Amino acid sequence: MTAHGAEITAEDVELALQTVERVAGEGSEPAELWDDADEPEWRESLEDLSERLRAALW
């Protein structure tokens, strides 16, 4: 986003991390559907996103 001139705040990053956690969390319909489909790549993708978001905080 910064490449496009938008400022990302720590609050934005925290909100994004919370959202990723909700999507991947227990009881999440998307998580259940992906787990049922036996597609581990989606979790890896979310973990990668979380790592990049955390790195943006530092």
C-alpha positions as CSV (number, residue, x, y, z in Angstrom):
1,M,0.0,0.0,0.0
2,T,2.8,2.4,0.7
3,A,3.9,1.9,-2.9
4,H,0.6,3.5,-3.8
5,G,1.0,6.4,-1.4
6,A,-1.3,5.1,1.3
7,E,-0.1,5.3,4.9
8,I,-0.6,2.1,7.0
9,T,-0.8,2.6,10.7
10,A,-0.1,0.1,13.5
11,E,-3.9,0.1,14.1
12,D,-4.5,-1.0,10.5
13,V,-2.0,-3.8,10.9
14,E,-3.5,-4.9,14.2
15,L,-7.0,-5.0,12.6
16,A,-5.7,-7.0,9.7
17,L,-4.1,-9.5,12.0
18,Q,-7.3,-9.9,14.0
19,T,-9.2,-10.5,10.8
20,V,-6.7,-13.2,9.6
21,E,-7.0,-14.8,13.0
22,R,-10.8,-14.8,12.8
23,V,-10.8,-16.3,9.3
24,A,-8.3,-19.0,10.3
25,G,-9.7,-19.6,13.8
26,E,-11.8,-22.4,15.2
27,G,-15.5,-22.1,14.3
28,S,-14.7,-20.1,11.2
29,E,-16.8,-21.3,8.2
30,P,-14.0,-20.6,5.7
31,A,-11.5,-22.5,7.9
32,E,-13.9,-25.5,8.1
33,L,-14.4,-25.5,4.3
34,W,-10.7,-25.3,3.5
35,D,-9.9,-28.0,6.1
36,D,-12.6,-30.2,4.7
37,A,-11.1,-29.7,1.2
38,D,-7.8,-30.9,2.5
39,E,-5.9,-27.9,1.1
40,P,-3.1,-27.0,3.6
41,E,-1.8,-24.3,1.3
42,W,-4.5,-21.9,2.5
43,R,-3.3,-22.0,6.1
44,E,0.3,-21.6,4.9
45,S,-0.8,-18.5,2.9
46,L,-2.5,-17.1,6.0
47,E,0.5,-17.7,8.1
48,D,2.7,-16.0,5.5
49,L,0.3,-13.0,5.5
50,S,0.4,-12.8,9.3
51,E,4.2,-12.9,9.4
52,R,4.3,-10.1,6.8
53,L,1.8,-8.1,8.8
54,R,3.8,-8.6,12.0
55,A,7.0,-7.5,10.3
56,A,5.2,-4.3,9.3
57,L,4.8,-3.4,13.0
58,W,8.6,-3.4,13.5
